[in-house]
């Protein structure tokens, strides 16, 4: 499909916000190839083919988080190899951003291991955001729960996206996190949206949830008043010392199916192939791109977890004829 046709279809496409559980489970149960074909067709209505956005995510404040997320090595509740550190200096972060830009990234994401940022913490964070924007890169931050005032302050600094994942379904949530409620996450998403910041929100697969939980997570996102502009789909990286440290490897086909369903019900969103790529074969990642994944994170570390190196990604993308894209969408 050529770009002109993609743009034309994009303007005609109607986005739904009324998906039912039966509908989404039916998509999950579709023949695998049919599901991928449908997802790729939807992807090309909004995005140029054979392009992915290259992003970089770093931890600007590592460890010591008071939340008890069962998957996270940065939680102070668990004994892992990740030690608590102070927030990075602004110039250190901007040096990382410059390197990321040289490596082809057009989006720079900053994560901090906080339940919620203190107002004084935002001074440095806002300076980091302003510095990233001055480099001509998209900025994203994930800092935990935020208030309306904090969201407004982040917006004034030029923040493009705020990441705040739901992680899983509401019914499975309490098996993974007990230190904050599902509603508190939704409230933070509302604060982000009301401030005029684009929403980045997704989840993690392979934590012991059922297919219904994966479907309900995607339904919650798709039935928001506005779809998240960015939907990261992570595969659990079991970390020794966390409650999920011995979780078995998640099924590859189910992971790809989830990407495809996310694309079908949120076709204008960038579905981001996120954590867990180091455990994925090139063939599996290729299926994820076929299913509508439109972004990967580059670099050998994703926050504190291992990630594919840049040279490894270059080889894979060259094999697939996929290039990094400076902009994600066909039409604004």
N, C-alpha and C positions, 0 to 999 in steps of 0.2 A: 504494500500500500504506500503510495507516495505521500510526501508531506502535505501537499495541498489537500488531498483527500482526507488525510488525518485531521487537519485543521477544520475542514468543513464538518466532518462527523463530530468532532469535539464540541462544536457549538450547538449541535442538535441533541447531544446525549443528555438524557434525564437521569439525575442522580436520585436514588431512592433512599429513604430513611425509615422504611417500614418493613424491614426484613423479619420474617418469622423463623422460629427454630426449625420447623418442618422444612421450610424452603432451603435453609442453609445446610441442614443435615443431608438433604437430597443432593445438593451440590457435592458435598463430601463423598457421597456414595456413587457419583458418576463414574463411568469408565475413565480410567486415568488419562488416556490420550485425548479423549473428548474434552475433559476438564481443562487440560493444558491448552488445547486449541481455543477454547472459549476465552480463557484468561488472556492468551496472547492477542486475540482479536480485540478484547477490551483495552489491553495495554496500548495497542497501536492507535486507538481512538484519541488518546491523550498524550502519548509520548513517541518520540522518534525511535524507530527500531535500531537494534544493535548498538545501543549506547547505554552506559550506566554512569551515574554520578559517583565520583570518587570523593569520599569523605574521610576525615581523620578525627578520632576521639581520644582525648587524653584525660587523665585524672589530675585535676588541679588541686585537689585536697583529698588525700588517700587515708582510708582506715578510720577506726574509732567511731563508726556510726552506731547510734543507739537503737536503730531498728533491728528487728530479728529476722529479716528476710532469709529464708532457709537455704537459698542458693548463694548467698553473698559472702565472700571471704573478707569483706571490709566491715562486717558487723562486729561490734565489740562483744557480742554474746558468744562468739565462737573462737576457738584457738586455731588460727591458720598462720600461714607464712607472711601474711600482710600486716605490717605494723602501722600504727597511727602516725601520721605526719602532719606538719603544718601546711597551710595553704601556700602554693608556689608564689614566687615573686612575679610581678606583672611581666617584666622583660623576659623571664624564663619561658613563660607561656607564649609570648609573641615570637620568641626565637623558634619554638616548636611550630608555630603557625607558619612562619616563613619557610621552614623546611617542608612542611606539608604542601604548601603552595608550589614549591619547586618540584615536588614529586607528582604534581598534577591534581591535588585535591582542590575542590572549589567550595567545600563546606568544612568548617572547623568547629568541633563540638567539645565542650568543656564540662567535665563531670566532677561533682564534689560529694563526698560521703557525709552528708548531713541528713538528719530527719527533716530539718527546715533551716534555711539560712537566717542568721541574725542580721539585723539591719546593718551593723557595722561591717559584716562580711561583704556586703554588696558594693562597698567602695572599690575594693580590688576587682571584684567580678565585673562591675560596670566598666572599669578601665580596660580590662582584658577584652570585653566585647567591643568597645570603641576601637581598640587597636586592631582587632581582627577585621572589623569592617573597613578600617583604613587601608588594609591590605587588599581590599576588593573581594573578600571571601564572605560567603554566608556564615552566619554565626548561630550556634545552638548551645544551650546550657541545660544541664540537669542537676538541680540543687536540692531536690526534695520538695516538700509542700511549700507553697508560697501564698502569701496574703494578697489581697487586692492592691494594697499600696506597694508591695514589693514587685508585683507584676508590672504595675505602672512604671516603676523606677527602671526595671529591666527594659521595658519598651522605650523609655526615653533615652536609654543608652544605645539604642539601635538594634537590640536583639531581634533576630529574624524568627527563630524557632525556640520553643521550650519543650524539652523532653520530660514526660512524666508518664511512665508506663503503668497500665493496669495490671500487667503481669499475667493474669489468668481470669477465669470467670469469677463472678461474685460468690457462687456456691462453693468453689474450691479454695477461695482466697484465704480463709482462716486456717487452712492446713499449711499455708506457706508463710503467712505474716500475721502476727497478733498485735503488733505495736501501733498499727494505724488501721483505720477502717477503709473499706472500699469506697464509701461515700466521701471520705476525706480526699481521696484521689480524684474523684469526679468533681468535687468542689474546687480543687486546685486547677483542674482543666478549665473549669468555668472562669476562674480568675484570669487565667492565661488568655482565654478567648476574649473576654471582656476588655482586656488591656490592648487588644489588637495584635497580639503575638500569634504567629502560626503554631499550631499544635502538632507535636510529635509524640505519638502514643501507640504502643503495641504491647507485645507480651513475650513470654518465654515458653517454649515447648519442651516437653520431656521431663516435667517435674512430678510425674505420676498422675497427671490429670487424664480425664477421659475425652473422647472425641467431642462429646456434648459440651465440655468445658471450653474446648477450642472454638466450637461454633458460637457459644454464648459470648465469649470474649469479642469475637469479630462482630457479632450482632450489636453488642453494646457500643462499639466504636462506630459502626455504620449507621446506627439509629440516633446518634447525636444530631443536634440541629444542623451542624456542619461536620462533614467528614474531617478527620485529622488530615492535614496536608501531607503528613509523614507518618508511616506505620512500620516501625522496626519489628521484624520477626526474628527472635533469638532462639537458638537451640542451646539447651542447658549444657554448660561446661561443669561437670562434677568436680568440686574442689574439696580436697581432703580437709577435714576439720569442720565442714558444714554438715547440716542434717541430710543434705542431698548428695553428699560426697561419694556415695556408692551407688547412685542411681544408674541403671543400665542405659546403654546407648539408645537414643530415640530412633524410631523407624524412619528411614530416609524418605520413603514414598509418602508417609503421612505428613512429614515436614513439607514436602513439595506441594502436596494437596492443600495444606493450610495456606501457603503462599498464593496458590491459584484462587482459592475461595476468597481470600482477602482482596485480590485484584478484581475479581468479578463483582463483588458487592461494594467496593470502594475504588472504582476504576480511575478516578482522577488523582488518587493519592499515590505518593511515591512509596512503594513497598520496599523496605530496606532489608537486605540480607545482612544480618548483623552478627551477633556473637555465635561462635561454634563453627566458623568456616574452616578452622584448622583441622577439624574432625571430618570434614566433607571432602569427598573425592572431586576431581574436576568434573566428572560426569554428573554428579549430584548438583553441583553448582550450576552447570549448564541447564539442567532441568529447572532449577529455580529461576533462571533468567527467562526460560521459555514460559514459565508460569507467571511472569510479570514482575519479578524483582528488578528494580531500577536503580539500585545503589549498593555499593559495598564500602566497608571501612578498610582503609589501607594502613600499613604499618605492622610491625611485629608484635604490638601489644594493643589490646583494647581495654582501657582502664587498667586492670591488673592482670587480665587473662591473656594468654597467648593468641596471636592472630597470624594470618598468612603474611609473609613478607612481601614487599613491593615487587621484587624481581619475580617471585613465584606468581603473583597476580598478573604481571606483564606477560609471562609465558602463556598462562591460561587464556587471558583475554585475546591474545594474538591468535591462538588456536581457534577461538570462536568467532573471530572477526568482529569483536566488540571493542568500542573505543570509549574513553572517558568523555563525558559530556560537560561543558561548562554550565549549561542550563538543563534542567530536567524536563520541562514541559514543552510540548509542541506549540501551544498557544496559551497566553495568560488569561 
